Amino acid sequence: MKVKCIMCGKDVEITKLHKDYKKLAANPHAAFVCESCALIVSRQASRGNILEKK
Ligand SMILES: [Zn+2]
């Protein structure tokens, strides 16, 4: 199944083994974040360093 990462817009092929497969199969519009973006997000979160520049 192909899904689109909401952060980088990359199309990613996921299998039934993917943790979010059921959620995305049930709702194709559910938010999906690819592995590389998920890494970036968790790194930022663990640093507690979310910038709020506007
Ligand atoms: Zn991504």
mmCIF file of the protein (N, C-alpha, C, O) and its ligand, coordinates in Angstrom:
data_MODEL
# 
_entry.id   MODEL 
# 
loop_
_entity.id 
_entity.type 
_entity.pdbx_number_of_molecules 
1 polymer     1 
2 non-polymer 1 
# 
_entity_poly.entity_id                      1 
_entity_poly.type                           'polypeptide(L)' 
_entity_poly.nstd_linkage                   no 
_entity_poly.nstd_monomer                   no 
_entity_poly.pdbx_seq_one_letter_code       MKVKCIMCGKDVEITKLHKDYKKLAANPHAAFVCESCALIVSRQASRGNILEKK 
_entity_poly.pdbx_seq_one_letter_code_can   MKVKCIMCGKDVEITKLHKDYKKLAANPHAAFVCESCALIVSRQASRGNILEKK 
_entity_poly.pdbx_strand_id                 A 
# 
loop_
_entity_poly_seq.entity_id 
_entity_poly_seq.num 
_entity_poly_seq.mon_id 
_entity_poly_seq.hetero 
1 1  MET n 
1 2  LYS n 
1 3  VAL n 
1 4  LYS n 
1 5  CYS n 
1 6  ILE n 
1 7  MET n 
1 8  CYS n 
1 9  GLY n 
1 10 LYS n 
1 11 ASP n 
1 12 VAL n 
1 13 GLU n 
1 14 ILE n 
1 15 THR n 
1 16 LYS n 
1 17 LEU n 
1 18 HIS n 
1 19 LYS n 
1 20 ASP n 
1 21 TYR n 
1 22 LYS n 
1 23 LYS n 
1 24 LEU n 
1 25 ALA n 
1 26 ALA n 
1 27 ASN n 
1 28 PRO n 
1 29 HIS n 
1 30 ALA n 
1 31 ALA n 
1 32 PHE n 
1 33 VAL n 
1 34 CYS n 
1 35 GLU n 
1 36 SER n 
1 37 CYS n 
1 38 ALA n 
1 39 LEU n 
1 40 ILE n 
1 41 VAL n 
1 42 SER n 
1 43 ARG n 
1 44 GLN n 
1 45 ALA n 
1 46 SER n 
1 47 ARG n 
1 48 GLY n 
1 49 ASN n 
1 50 ILE n 
1 51 LEU n 
1 52 GLU n 
1 53 LYS n 
1 54 LYS n 
# 
loop_
_struct_asym.id 
_struct_asym.entity_id 
A 1 
B 2 
# 
loop_
_chem_comp.id 
_chem_comp.type 
_chem_comp.mon_nstd_flag 
ALA 'L-peptide linking' y 
ARG 'L-peptide linking' y 
ASN 'L-peptide linking' y 
ASP 'L-peptide linking' y 
CYS 'L-peptide linking' y 
GLN 'L-peptide linking' y 
GLU 'L-peptide linking' y 
GLY 'peptide linking'   y 
HIS 'L-peptide linking' y 
ILE 'L-peptide linking' y 
LEU 'L-peptide linking' y 
LYS 'L-peptide linking' y 
MET 'L-peptide linking' y 
PHE 'L-peptide linking' y 
PRO 'L-peptide linking' y 
SER 'L-peptide linking' y 
THR 'L-peptide linking' y 
TYR 'L-peptide linking' y 
VAL 'L-peptide linking' y 
ZN  non-polymer         . 
# 
_pdbx_entity_nonpoly.entity_id   2 
_pdbx_entity_nonpoly.name        ? 
_pdbx_entity_nonpoly.comp_id     ZN 
# 
_pdbx_nonpoly_scheme.asym_id         B 
_pdbx_nonpoly_scheme.entity_id       2 
_pdbx_nonpoly_scheme.mon_id          ZN 
_pdbx_nonpoly_scheme.ndb_seq_num     1 
_pdbx_nonpoly_scheme.pdb_seq_num     101 
_pdbx_nonpoly_scheme.auth_seq_num    101 
_pdbx_nonpoly_scheme.pdb_mon_id      ZN 
_pdbx_nonpoly_scheme.auth_mon_id     ZN 
_pdbx_nonpoly_scheme.pdb_strand_id   A 
_pdbx_nonpoly_scheme.pdb_ins_code    . 
# 
loop_
_atom_site.group_PDB 
_atom_site.id 
_atom_site.type_symbol 
_atom_site.label_atom_id 
_atom_site.label_alt_id 
_atom_site.label_comp_id 
_atom_site.label_asym_id 
_atom_site.label_entity_id 
_atom_site.label_seq_id 
_atom_site.pdbx_PDB_ins_code 
_atom_site.Cartn_x 
_atom_site.Cartn_y 
_atom_site.Cartn_z 
_atom_site.occupancy 
_atom_site.B_iso_or_equiv 
_atom_site.pdbx_formal_charge 
_atom_site.auth_seq_id 
_atom_site.auth_comp_id 
_atom_site.auth_asym_id 
_atom_site.auth_atom_id 
_atom_site.pdbx_PDB_model_num 
ATOM   1   N  N  . MET A 1 1  ? 0.847   -1.198 0.000  1.00 0.00 ? 1   MET A N  1 
ATOM   2   C  CA . MET A 1 1  ? 0.000   0.000  0.000  1.00 0.00 ? 1   MET A CA 1 
ATOM   3   C  C  . MET A 1 1  ? 0.883   1.250  0.000  1.00 0.00 ? 1   MET A C  1 
ATOM   4   O  O  . MET A 1 1  ? 1.861   1.346  0.741  1.00 0.00 ? 1   MET A O  1 
ATOM   5   N  N  . LYS A 1 2  ? 0.506   2.199  -0.853 1.00 0.00 ? 2   LYS A N  1 
ATOM   6   C  CA . LYS A 1 2  ? 1.299   3.433  -0.899 1.00 0.00 ? 2   LYS A CA 1 
ATOM   7   C  C  . LYS A 1 2  ? 0.651   4.525  -0.077 1.00 0.00 ? 2   LYS A C  1 
ATOM   8   O  O  . LYS A 1 2  ? -0.552  4.767  -0.180 1.00 0.00 ? 2   LYS A O  1 
ATOM   9   N  N  . VAL A 1 3  ? 1.455   5.183  0.739  1.00 0.00 ? 3   VAL A N  1 
ATOM   10  C  CA . VAL A 1 3  ? 0.973   6.295  1.542  1.00 0.00 ? 3   VAL A CA 1 
ATOM   11  C  C  . VAL A 1 3  ? 1.931   7.467  1.389  1.00 0.00 ? 3   VAL A C  1 
ATOM   12  O  O  . VAL A 1 3  ? 3.093   7.295  1.022  1.00 0.00 ? 3   VAL A O  1 
ATOM   13  N  N  . LYS A 1 4  ? 1.423   8.659  1.678  1.00 0.00 ? 4   LYS A N  1 
ATOM   14  C  CA . LYS A 1 4  ? 2.232   9.857  1.522  1.00 0.00 ? 4   LYS A CA 1 
ATOM   15  C  C  . LYS A 1 4  ? 2.595   10.438 2.880  1.00 0.00 ? 4   LYS A C  1 
ATOM   16  O  O  . LYS A 1 4  ? 1.734   10.630 3.738  1.00 0.00 ? 4   LYS A O  1 
ATOM   17  N  N  . CYS A 1 5  ? 3.869   10.712 3.058  1.00 0.00 ? 5   CYS A N  1 
ATOM   18  C  CA . CYS A 1 5  ? 4.328   11.319 4.310  1.00 0.00 ? 5   CYS A CA 1 
ATOM   19  C  C  . CYS A 1 5  ? 3.806   12.751 4.395  1.00 0.00 ? 5   CYS A C  1 
ATOM   20  O  O  . CYS A 1 5  ? 3.935   13.516 3.438  1.00 0.00 ? 5   CYS A O  1 
ATOM   21  N  N  . ILE A 1 6  ? 3.217   13.119 5.535  1.00 0.00 ? 6   ILE A N  1 
ATOM   22  C  CA . ILE A 1 6  ? 2.655   14.469 5.681  1.00 0.00 ? 6   ILE A CA 1 
ATOM   23  C  C  . ILE A 1 6  ? 3.751   15.505 5.855  1.00 0.00 ? 6   ILE A C  1 
ATOM   24  O  O  . ILE A 1 6  ? 3.496   16.699 5.693  1.00 0.00 ? 6   ILE A O  1 
ATOM   25  N  N  . MET A 1 7  ? 4.963   15.081 6.180  1.00 0.00 ? 7   MET A N  1 
ATOM   26  C  CA . MET A 1 7  ? 6.031   16.047 6.418  1.00 0.00 ? 7   MET A CA 1 
ATOM   27  C  C  . MET A 1 7  ? 6.866   16.340 5.180  1.00 0.00 ? 7   MET A C  1 
ATOM   28  O  O  . MET A 1 7  ? 7.100   17.504 4.857  1.00 0.00 ? 7   MET A O  1 
ATOM   29  N  N  . CYS A 1 8  ? 7.319   15.298 4.481  1.00 0.00 ? 8   CYS A N  1 
ATOM   30  C  CA . CYS A 1 8  ? 8.181   15.537 3.319  1.00 0.00 ? 8   CYS A CA 1 
ATOM   31  C  C  . CYS A 1 8  ? 7.448   15.285 2.002  1.00 0.00 ? 8   CYS A C  1 
ATOM   32  O  O  . CYS A 1 8  ? 7.973   15.602 0.935  1.00 0.00 ? 8   CYS A O  1 
ATOM   33  N  N  . GLY A 1 9  ? 6.236   14.716 2.065  1.00 0.00 ? 9   GLY A N  1 
ATOM   34  C  CA . GLY A 1 9  ? 5.461   14.495 0.851  1.00 0.00 ? 9   GLY A CA 1 
ATOM   35  C  C  . GLY A 1 9  ? 5.920   13.306 0.034  1.00 0.00 ? 9   GLY A C  1 
ATOM   36  O  O  . GLY A 1 9  ? 5.457   13.100 -1.087 1.00 0.00 ? 9   GLY A O  1 
ATOM   37  N  N  . LYS A 1 10 ? 6.826   12.524 0.589  1.00 0.00 ? 10  LYS A N  1 
ATOM   38  C  CA . LYS A 1 10 ? 7.355   11.359 -0.106 1.00 0.00 ? 10  LYS A CA 1 
ATOM   39  C  C  . LYS A 1 10 ? 6.330   10.227 -0.098 1.00 0.00 ? 10  LYS A C  1 
ATOM   40  O  O  . LYS A 1 10 ? 5.663   9.987  0.907  1.00 0.00 ? 10  LYS A O  1 
ATOM   41  N  N  . ASP A 1 11 ? 6.215   9.534  -1.238 1.00 0.00 ? 11  ASP A N  1 
ATOM   42  C  CA . ASP A 1 11 ? 5.363   8.353  -1.290 1.00 0.00 ? 11  ASP A CA 1 
ATOM   43  C  C  . ASP A 1 11 ? 6.133   7.162  -0.744 1.00 0.00 ? 11  ASP A C  1 
ATOM   44  O  O  . ASP A 1 11 ? 7.246   6.871  -1.182 1.00 0.00 ? 11  ASP A O  1 
ATOM   45  N  N  . VAL A 1 12 ? 5.531   6.486  0.207  1.00 0.00 ? 12  VAL A N  1 
ATOM   46  C  CA . VAL A 1 12 ? 6.197   5.359  0.850  1.00 0.00 ? 12  VAL A CA 1 
ATOM   47  C  C  . VAL A 1 12 ? 5.321   4.123  0.725  1.00 0.00 ? 12  VAL A C  1 
ATOM   48  O  O  . VAL A 1 12 ? 4.110   4.177  0.943  1.00 0.00 ? 12  VAL A O  1 
ATOM   49  N  N  . GLU A 1 13 ? 5.949   3.007  0.372  1.00 0.00 ? 13  GLU A N  1 
ATOM   50  C  CA . GLU A 1 13 ? 5.232   1.741  0.283  1.00 0.00 ? 13  GLU A CA 1 
ATOM   51  C  C  . GLU A 1 13 ? 5.301   1.065  1.643  1.00 0.00 ? 13  GLU A C  1 
ATOM   52  O  O  . GLU A 1 13 ? 6.389   0.800  2.154  1.00 0.00 ? 13  GLU A O  1 
ATOM   53  N  N  . ILE A 1 14 ? 4.125   0.781  2.237  1.00 0.00 ? 14  ILE A N  1 
ATOM   54  C  CA . ILE A 1 14 ? 4.151   0.083  3.525  1.00 0.00 ? 14  ILE A CA 1 
ATOM   55  C  C  . ILE A 1 14 ? 3.490   -1.285 3.392  1.00 0.00 ? 14  ILE A C  1 
ATOM   56  O  O  . ILE A 1 14 ? 2.615   -1.487 2.551  1.00 0.00 ? 14  ILE A O  1 
ATOM   57  N  N  . THR A 1 15 ? 3.916   -2.204 4.221  1.00 0.00 ? 15  THR A N  1 
ATOM   58  C  CA . THR A 1 15 ? 3.370   -3.555 4.211  1.00 0.00 ? 15  THR A CA 1 
ATOM   59  C  C  . THR A 1 15 ? 2.480   -3.757 5.428  1.00 0.00 ? 15  THR A C  1 
ATOM   60  O  O  . THR A 1 15 ? 2.377   -2.890 6.296  1.00 0.00 ? 15  THR A O  1 
ATOM   61  N  N  . LYS A 1 16 ? 1.844   -4.916 5.471  1.00 0.00 ? 16  LYS A N  1 
ATOM   62  C  CA . LYS A 1 16 ? 0.982   -5.233 6.613  1.00 0.00 ? 16  LYS A CA 1 
ATOM   63  C  C  . LYS A 1 16 ? 1.757   -5.298 7.920  1.00 0.00 ? 16  LYS A C  1 
ATOM   64  O  O  . LYS A 1 16 ? 1.170   -5.272 9.001  1.00 0.00 ? 16  LYS A O  1 
ATOM   65  N  N  . LEU A 1 17 ? 3.066   -5.380 7.815  1.00 0.00 ? 17  LEU A N  1 
ATOM   66  C  CA . LEU A 1 17 ? 3.893   -5.451 9.020  1.00 0.00 ? 17  LEU A CA 1 
ATOM   67  C  C  . LEU A 1 17 ? 4.100   -4.067 9.644  1.00 0.00 ? 17  LEU A C  1 
ATOM   68  O  O  . LEU A 1 17 ? 4.516   -3.954 10.797 1.00 0.00 ? 17  LEU A O  1 
ATOM   69  N  N  . HIS A 1 18 ? 3.809   -3.032 8.881  1.00 0.00 ? 18  HIS A N  1 
ATOM   70  C  CA . HIS A 1 18 ? 4.002   -1.683 9.408  1.00 0.00 ? 18  HIS A CA 1 
ATOM   71  C  C  . HIS A 1 18 ? 3.024   -1.404 10.543 1.00 0.00 ? 18  HIS A C  1 
ATOM   72  O  O  . HIS A 1 18 ? 1.862   -1.807 10.495 1.00 0.00 ? 18  HIS A O  1 
ATOM   73  N  N  . LYS A 1 19 ? 3.517   -0.709 11.564 1.00 0.00 ? 19  LYS A N  1 
ATOM   74  C  CA . LYS A 1 19 ? 2.688   -0.499 12.758 1.00 0.00 ? 19  LYS A CA 1 
ATOM   75  C  C  . LYS A 1 19 ? 1.431   0.326  12.468 1.00 0.00 ? 19  LYS A C  1 
ATOM   76  O  O  . LYS A 1 19 ? 0.428   0.197  13.170 1.00 0.00 ? 19  LYS A O  1 
ATOM   77  N  N  . ASP A 1 20 ? 1.486   1.167  11.440 1.00 0.00 ? 20  ASP A N  1 
ATOM   78  C  CA . ASP A 1 20 ? 0.337   2.019  11.135 1.00 0.00 ? 20  ASP A CA 1 
ATOM   79  C  C  . ASP A 1 20 ? -0.515  1.481  9.992  1.00 0.00 ? 20  ASP A C  1 
ATOM   80  O  O  . ASP A 1 20 ? -1.444  2.149  9.537  1.00 0.00 ? 20  ASP A O  1 
ATOM   81  N  N  . TYR A 1 21 ? -0.202  0.277  9.529  1.00 0.00 ? 21  TYR A N  1 
ATOM   82  C  CA . TYR A 1 21 ? -0.907  -0.260 8.352  1.00 0.00 ? 21  TYR A CA 1 
ATOM   83  C  C  . TYR A 1 21 ? -2.421  -0.313 8.551  1.00 0.00 ? 21  TYR A C  1 
ATOM   84  O  O  . TYR A 1 21 ? -3.183  0.138  7.696  1.00 0.00 ? 21  TYR A O  1 
ATOM   85  N  N  . LYS A 1 22 ? -2.847  -0.861 9.676  1.00 0.00 ? 22  LYS A N  1 
ATOM   86  C  CA . LYS A 1 22 ? -4.289  -1.015 9.936  1.00 0.00 ? 22  LYS A CA 1 
ATOM   87  C  C  . LYS A 1 22 ? -4.985  0.334  9.971  1.00 0.00 ? 22  LYS A C  1 
ATOM   88  O  O  . LYS A 1 22 ? -6.060  0.510  9.399  1.00 0.00 ? 22  LYS A O  1 
ATOM   89  N  N  . LYS A 1 23 ? -4.358  1.277  10.647 1.00 0.00 ? 23  LYS A N  1 
ATOM   90  C  CA . LYS A 1 23 ? -4.930  2.617  10.764 1.00 0.00 ? 23  LYS A CA 1 
ATOM   91  C  C  . LYS A 1 23 ? -5.067  3.251  9.380  1.00 0.00 ? 23  LYS A C  1 
ATOM   92  O  O  . LYS A 1 23 ? -6.093  3.853  9.062  1.00 0.00 ? 23  LYS A O  1 
ATOM   93  N  N  . LEU A 1 24 ? -4.018  3.109  8.560  1.00 0.00 ? 24  LEU A N  1 
ATOM   94  C  CA . LEU A 1 24 ? -4.033  3.738  7.242  1.00 0.00 ? 24  LEU A CA 1 
ATOM   95  C  C  . LEU A 1 24 ? -4.930  2.991  6.260  1.00 0.00 ? 24  LEU A C  1 
ATOM   96  O  O  . LEU A 1 24 ? -5.513  3.598  5.361  1.00 0.00 ? 24  LEU A O  1 
ATOM   97  N  N  . ALA A 1 25 ? -5.039  1.689  6.429  1.00 0.00 ? 25  ALA A N  1 
ATOM   98  C  CA . ALA A 1 25 ? -5.919  0.913  5.562  1.00 0.00 ? 25  ALA A CA 1 
ATOM   99  C  C  . ALA A 1 25 ? -7.370  1.288  5.848  1.00 0.00 ? 25  ALA A C  1 
ATOM   100 O  O  . ALA A 1 25 ? -8.194  1.359  4.937  1.00 0.00 ? 25  ALA A O  1 
ATOM   101 N  N  . ALA A 1 26 ? -7.673  1.527  7.123  1.00 0.00 ? 26  ALA A N  1 
ATOM   102 C  CA . ALA A 1 26 ? -9.027  1.890  7.513  1.00 0.00 ? 26  ALA A CA 1 
ATOM   103 C  C  . ALA A 1 26 ? -9.341  3.330  7.126  1.00 0.00 ? 26  ALA A C  1 
ATOM   104 O  O  . ALA A 1 26 ? -10.475 3.659  6.780  1.00 0.00 ? 26  ALA A O  1 
ATOM   105 N  N  . ASN A 1 27 ? -8.327  4.179  7.188  1.00 0.00 ? 27  ASN A N  1 
ATOM   106 C  CA . ASN A 1 27 ? -8.513  5.588  6.876  1.00 0.00 ? 27  ASN A CA 1 
ATOM   107 C  C  . ASN A 1 27 ? -7.328  6.118  6.075  1.00 0.00 ? 27  ASN A C  1 
ATOM   108 O  O  . ASN A 1 27 ? -6.321  6.519  6.659  1.00 0.00 ? 27  ASN A O  1 
ATOM   109 N  N  . PRO A 1 28 ? -7.431  6.125  4.753  1.00 0.00 ? 28  PRO A N  1 
ATOM   110 C  CA . PRO A 1 28 ? -6.307  6.537  3.897  1.00 0.00 ? 28  PRO A CA 1 
ATOM   111 C  C  . PRO A 1 28 ? -5.870  7.980  4.136  1.00 0.00 ? 28  PRO A C  1 
ATOM   112 O  O  . PRO A 1 28 ? -4.780  8.379  3.728  1.00 0.00 ? 28  PRO A O  1 
ATOM   113 N  N  . HIS A 1 29 ? -6.716  8.752  4.792  1.00 0.00 ? 29  HIS A N  1 
ATOM   114 C  CA . HIS A 1 29 ? -6.354  10.145 5.046  1.00 0.00 ? 29  HIS A CA 1 
ATOM   115 C  C  . HIS A 1 29 ? -5.724  10.337 6.422  1.00 0.00 ? 29  HIS A C  1 
ATOM   116 O  O  . HIS A 1 29 ? -5.409  11.462 6.811  1.00 0.00 ? 29  HIS A O  1 
ATOM   117 N  N  . ALA A 1 30 ? -5.541  9.253  7.150  1.00 0.00 ? 30  ALA A N  1 
ATOM   118 C  CA . ALA A 1 30 ? -4.872  9.352  8.448  1.00 0.00 ? 30  ALA A CA 1 
ATOM   119 C  C  . ALA A 1 30 ? -3.445  9.852  8.228  1.00 0.00 ? 30  ALA A C  1 
ATOM   120 O  O  . ALA A 1 30 ? -2.819  9.581  7.203  1.00 0.00 ? 30  ALA A O  1 
ATOM   121 N  N  . ALA A 1 31 ? -2.957  10.581 9.210  1.00 0.00 ? 31  ALA A N  1 
ATOM   122 C  CA . ALA A 1 31 ? -1.626  11.154 9.077  1.00 0.00 ? 31  ALA A CA 1 
ATOM   123 C  C  . ALA A 1 31 ? -0.573  10.067 9.077  1.00 0.00 ? 31  ALA A C  1 
ATOM   124 O  O  . ALA A 1 31 ? -0.563  9.189  9.940  1.00 0.00 ? 31  ALA A O  1 
ATOM   125 N  N  . PHE A 1 32 ? 0.326   10.138 8.083  1.00 0.00 ? 32  PHE A N  1 
ATOM   126 C  CA . PHE A 1 32 ? 1.435   9.190  8.030  1.00 0.00 ? 32  PHE A CA 1 
ATOM   127 C  C  . PHE A 1 32 ? 2.738   9.964  7.998  1.00 0.00 ? 32  PHE A C  1 
ATOM   128 O  O  . PHE A 1 32 ? 2.884   10.919 7.234  1.00 0.00 ? 32  PHE A O  1 
ATOM   129 N  N  . VAL A 1 33 ? 3.686   9.550  8.829  1.00 0.00 ? 33  VAL A N  1 
ATOM   130 C  CA . VAL A 1 33 ? 5.014   10.166 8.825  1.00 0.00 ? 33  VAL A CA 1 
ATOM   131 C  C  . VAL A 1 33 ? 6.033   9.073  8.540  1.00 0.00 ? 33  VAL A C  1 
ATOM   132 O  O  . VAL A 1 33 ? 6.073   8.057  9.234  1.00 0.00 ? 33  VAL A O  1 
ATOM   133 N  N  . CYS A 1 34 ? 6.857   9.284  7.515  1.00 0.00 ? 34  CYS A N  1 
ATOM   134 C  CA . CYS A 1 34 ? 7.838   8.264  7.137  1.00 0.00 ? 34  CYS A CA 1 
ATOM   135 C  C  . CYS A 1 34 ? 8.912   8.114  8.219  1.00 0.00 ? 34  CYS A C  1 
ATOM   136 O  O  . CYS A 1 34 ? 9.012   8.932  9.134  1.00 0.00 ? 34  CYS A O  1 
ATOM   137 N  N  . GLU A 1 35 ? 9.702   7.064  8.094  1.00 0.00 ? 35  GLU A N  1 
ATOM   138 C  CA . GLU A 1 35 ? 10.683  6.768  9.130  1.00 0.00 ? 35  GLU A CA 1 
ATOM   139 C  C  . GLU A 1 35 ? 11.689  7.879  9.346  1.00 0.00 ? 35  GLU A C  1 
ATOM   140 O  O  . GLU A 1 35 ? 12.037  8.198  10.483 1.00 0.00 ? 35  GLU A O  1 
ATOM   141 N  N  . SER A 1 36 ? 12.161  8.474  8.248  1.00 0.00 ? 36  SER A N  1 
ATOM   142 C  CA . SER A 1 36 ? 13.182  9.511  8.424  1.00 0.00 ? 36  SER A CA 1 
ATOM   143 C  C  . SER A 1 36 ? 12.598  10.754 9.088  1.00 0.00 ? 36  SER A C  1 
ATOM   144 O  O  . SER A 1 36 ? 13.265  11.389 9.904  1.00 0.00 ? 36  SER A O  1 
ATOM   145 N  N  . CYS A 1 37 ? 11.353  11.109 8.745  1.00 0.00 ? 37  CYS A N  1 
ATOM   146 C  CA . CYS A 1 37 ? 10.727  12.263 9.395  1.00 0.00 ? 37  CYS A CA 1 
ATOM   147 C  C  . CYS A 1 37 ? 10.394  11.945 10.847 1.00 0.00 ? 37  CYS A C  1 
ATOM   148 O  O  . CYS A 1 37 ? 10.521  12.809 11.714 1.00 0.00 ? 37  CYS A O  1 
ATOM   149 N  N  . ALA A 1 38 ? 9.974   10.723 11.119 1.00 0.00 ? 38  ALA A N  1 
ATOM   150 C  CA . ALA A 1 38 ? 9.661   10.322 12.488 1.00 0.00 ? 38  ALA A CA 1 
ATOM   151 C  C  . ALA A 1 38 ? 10.901  10.436 13.361 1.00 0.00 ? 38  ALA A C  1 
ATOM   152 O  O  . ALA A 1 38 ? 10.819  10.814 14.530 1.00 0.00 ? 38  ALA A O  1 
ATOM   153 N  N  . LEU A 1 39 ? 12.052  10.105 12.782 1.00 0.00 ? 39  LEU A N  1 
ATOM   154 C  CA . LEU A 1 39 ? 13.319  10.218 13.507 1.00 0.00 ? 39  LEU A CA 1 
ATOM   155 C  C  . LEU A 1 39 ? 13.597  11.662 13.868 1.00 0.00 ? 39  LEU A C  1 
ATOM   156 O  O  . LEU A 1 39 ? 13.976  11.966 14.999 1.00 0.00 ? 39  LEU A O  1 
ATOM   157 N  N  . ILE A 1 40 ? 13.409  12.548 12.907 1.00 0.00 ? 40  ILE A N  1 
ATOM   158 C  CA . ILE A 1 40 ? 13.651  13.977 13.130 1.00 0.00 ? 40  ILE A CA 1 
ATOM   159 C  C  . ILE A 1 40 ? 12.726  14.494 14.223 1.00 0.00 ? 40  ILE A C  1 
ATOM   160 O  O  . ILE A 1 40 ? 13.157  15.214 15.123 1.00 0.00 ? 40  ILE A O  1 
ATOM   161 N  N  . VAL A 1 41 ? 11.450  14.123 14.139 1.00 0.00 ? 41  VAL A N  1 
ATOM   162 C  CA . VAL A 1 41 ? 10.465  14.582 15.119 1.00 0.00 ? 41  VAL A CA 1 
ATOM   163 C  C  . VAL A 1 41 ? 10.820  14.102 16.518 1.00 0.00 ? 41  VAL A C  1 
ATOM   164 O  O  . VAL A 1 41 ? 10.782  14.880 17.471 1.00 0.00 ? 41  VAL A O  1 
ATOM   165 N  N  . SER A 1 42 ? 11.167  12.812 16.649 1.00 0.00 ? 42  SER A N  1 
ATOM   166 C  CA . SER A 1 42 ? 11.453  12.287 17.983 1.00 0.00 ? 42  SER A CA 1 
ATOM   167 C  C  . SER A 1 42 ? 12.736  12.898 18.529 1.00 0.00 ? 42  SER A C  1 
ATOM   168 O  O  . SER A 1 42 ? 12.867  13.089 19.738 1.00 0.00 ? 42  SER A O  1 
ATOM   169 N  N  . ARG A 1 43 ? 13.684  13.207 17.646 1.00 0.00 ? 43  ARG A N  1 
ATOM   170 C  CA . ARG A 1 43 ? 14.918  13.847 18.084 1.00 0.00 ? 43  ARG A CA 1 
ATOM   171 C  C  . ARG A 1 43 ? 14.627  15.240 18.628 1.00 0.00 ? 43  ARG A C  1 
ATOM   172 O  O  . ARG A 1 43 ? 15.141  15.629 19.677 1.00 0.00 ? 43  ARG A O  1 
ATOM   173 N  N  . GLN A 1 44 ? 13.793  15.990 17.901 1.00 0.00 ? 44  GLN A N  1 
ATOM   174 C  CA . GLN A 1 44 ? 13.435  17.333 18.350 1.00 0.00 ? 44  GLN A CA 1 
ATOM   175 C  C  . GLN A 1 44 ? 12.689  17.273 19.667 1.00 0.00 ? 44  GLN A C  1 
ATOM   176 O  O  . GLN A 1 44 ? 12.940  18.075 20.566 1.00 0.00 ? 44  GLN A O  1 
ATOM   177 N  N  . ALA A 1 45 ? 11.757  16.306 19.787 1.00 0.00 ? 45  ALA A N  1 
ATOM   178 C  CA . ALA A 1 45 ? 10.949  16.185 20.988 1.00 0.00 ? 45  ALA A CA 1 
ATOM   179 C  C  . ALA A 1 45 ? 11.821  15.848 22.191 1.00 0.00 ? 45  ALA A C  1 
ATOM   180 O  O  . ALA A 1 45 ? 11.620  16.387 23.279 1.00 0.00 ? 45  ALA A O  1 
ATOM   181 N  N  . SER A 1 46 ? 12.796  14.948 21.993 1.00 0.00 ? 46  SER A N  1 
ATOM   182 C  CA . SER A 1 46 ? 13.625  14.534 23.123 1.00 0.00 ? 46  SER A CA 1 
ATOM   183 C  C  . SER A 1 46 ? 14.552  15.654 23.567 1.00 0.00 ? 46  SER A C  1 
ATOM   184 O  O  . SER A 1 46 ? 14.974  15.694 24.723 1.00 0.00 ? 46  SER A O  1 
ATOM   185 N  N  . ARG A 1 47 ? 14.869  16.557 22.659 1.00 0.00 ? 47  ARG A N  1 
ATOM   186 C  CA . ARG A 1 47 ? 15.705  17.697 23.029 1.00 0.00 ? 47  ARG A CA 1 
ATOM   187 C  C  . ARG A 1 47 ? 14.879  18.780 23.701 1.00 0.00 ? 47  ARG A C  1 
ATOM   188 O  O  . ARG A 1 47 ? 15.426  19.666 24.358 1.00 0.00 ? 47  ARG A O  1 
ATOM   189 N  N  . GLY A 1 48 ? 13.564  18.713 23.537 1.00 0.00 ? 48  GLY A N  1 
ATOM   190 C  CA . GLY A 1 48 ? 12.693  19.753 24.085 1.00 0.00 ? 48  GLY A CA 1 
ATOM   191 C  C  . GLY A 1 48 ? 13.038  21.094 23.467 1.00 0.00 ? 48  GLY A C  1 
ATOM   192 O  O  . GLY A 1 48 ? 13.055  22.122 24.145 1.00 0.00 ? 48  GLY A O  1 
ATOM   193 N  N  . ASN A 1 49 ? 13.310  21.069 22.175 1.00 0.00 ? 49  ASN A N  1 
ATOM   194 C  CA . ASN A 1 49 ? 13.851  22.244 21.506 1.00 0.00 ? 49  ASN A CA 1 
ATOM   195 C  C  . ASN A 1 49 ? 13.006  22.623 20.302 1.00 0.00 ? 49  ASN A C  1 
ATOM   196 O  O  . ASN A 1 49 ? 13.514  22.767 19.190 1.00 0.00 ? 49  ASN A O  1 
ATOM   197 N  N  . ILE A 1 50 ? 11.724  22.780 20.536 1.00 0.00 ? 50  ILE A N  1 
ATOM   198 C  CA . ILE A 1 50 ? 10.839  23.117 19.432 1.00 0.00 ? 50  ILE A CA 1 
ATOM   199 C  C  . ILE A 1 50 ? 10.812  24.631 19.232 1.00 0.00 ? 50  ILE A C  1 
ATOM   200 O  O  . ILE A 1 50 ? 10.401  25.393 20.107 1.00 0.00 ? 50  ILE A O  1 
ATOM   201 N  N  . LEU A 1 51 ? 11.257  25.024 18.072 1.00 0.00 ? 51  LEU A N  1 
ATOM   202 C  CA . LEU A 1 51 ? 11.356  26.454 17.783 1.00 0.00 ? 51  LEU A CA 1 
ATOM   203 C  C  . LEU A 1 51 ? 9.983   27.023 17.424 1.00 0.00 ? 51  LEU A C  1 
ATOM   204 O  O  . LEU A 1 51 ? 9.180   26.380 16.748 1.00 0.00 ? 51  LEU A O  1 
ATOM   205 N  N  . GLU A 1 52 ? 9.744   28.224 17.886 1.00 0.00 ? 52  GLU A N  1 
ATOM   206 C  CA . GLU A 1 52 ? 8.473   28.868 17.558 1.00 0.00 ? 52  GLU A CA 1 
ATOM   207 C  C  . GLU A 1 52 ? 8.727   30.226 16.930 1.00 0.00 ? 52  GLU A C  1 
ATOM   208 O  O  . GLU A 1 52 ? 8.181   31.245 17.352 1.00 0.00 ? 52  GLU A O  1 
ATOM   209 N  N  . LYS A 1 53 ? 9.555   30.208 15.930 1.00 0.00 ? 53  LYS A N  1 
ATOM   210 C  CA . LYS A 1 53 ? 9.847   31.459 15.202 1.00 0.00 ? 53  LYS A CA 1 
ATOM   211 C  C  . LYS A 1 53 ? 8.737   31.733 14.210 1.00 0.00 ? 53  LYS A C  1 
ATOM   212 O  O  . LYS A 1 53 ? 8.238   30.835 13.532 1.00 0.00 ? 53  LYS A O  1 
ATOM   213 N  N  . LYS A 1 54 ? 8.364   33.005 14.147 1.00 0.00 ? 54  LYS A N  1 
ATOM   214 C  CA . LYS A 1 54 ? 7.323   33.355 13.190 1.00 0.00 ? 54  LYS A CA 1 
ATOM   215 C  C  . LYS A 1 54 ? 7.725   34.575 12.387 1.00 0.00 ? 54  LYS A C  1 
ATOM   216 O  O  . LYS A 1 54 ? 6.969   35.023 11.525 1.00 0.00 ? 54  LYS A O  1 
HETATM 217 ZN ZN . ZN  B 2 .  ? 8.813   12.073 5.469  1.00 0.00 2 101 ZN  A ZN 1 
# 
